[in-house]
Amino acid sequence: MWWSDGWGYGPAPWMVVGPVMMMLFIAACAAVAYLVMRSSQPRGGHAMEILEERYARGEIDQAEFEERRRLLRA
């Protein structure tokens, strides 16, 4: 339904601006959620780096290190 906004017949300005603002708000929320989720991931989390760190700390022995490295490279 078209209403007069005082300047003639046609859509009132809020009927155009409102949906655009809602889309911008949803896009901003999605961008914030993406950035928060991205920043919560561990940095340098490559599997090979983690494996090498565990081997260096002595958490796994050489046989397990070689087996897991072979599996990661496959």
N, C-alpha and C positions, 0 to 999 in steps of 0.2 A: 504494500500500500504506500502510496506517495503522499507526503504531507508538505504543506507549505512551510518554509522556514523563514518567511517574512520577505524574501527576496524573489520569490517566484516559486513555481512548482518544480519539484525534483527531490532527490534524496537529501535528507538533512545531513550536514557535515559529520555528525557523530555516527551516522550509519556507515560511513566509509572509514573514518578514522578508528573507530572501535575495533573492528575485526583486524585491521592492520596492527594496531597496538597489541592485541592479543597474540597474534602470530609472532611479533617481536619478543614479547614476554616469554612465550614458550621456547623460542629459539635461544634466548638468553639463559633460561633454566637448563636447557639441554647442554649448552656450552659449559656452564658452571659444573654440572654433573660430570661431564666428560673430563674436565680438567681436574676435578677432585679425584675421580677414579684413576686417572692417569698418574697423578702424583703419589697415590698410595701404593703403587707397585714398587717393589724393591729395585733399586738402581743397580746396573751391572748384573742382572739376574740371568745371564746366559748359563745354560746348564753346564757347559764345559768349565766355565770359571768357578762355579759352585763345586763341581767335582774336584777341580784342582785345589781349591781351598780346603776341602774336606781331607784330601790326601795329605796336604801340607800340614794340617793340624794333627794328623795321625788317627783320624776317625775311621778311615778305611785303609786296608793293606794294599800292596801293589797288585796282587791278583785281582781284587775287586775293582781297583782303579782301572786296570787294563781292560777288564770285561766291560765295565760301564762306558769307557771311552770308545771301545769298539762298537757298542750298541748305539752310542750317540752319533758316531760318524756314518753309520749305515743308513 
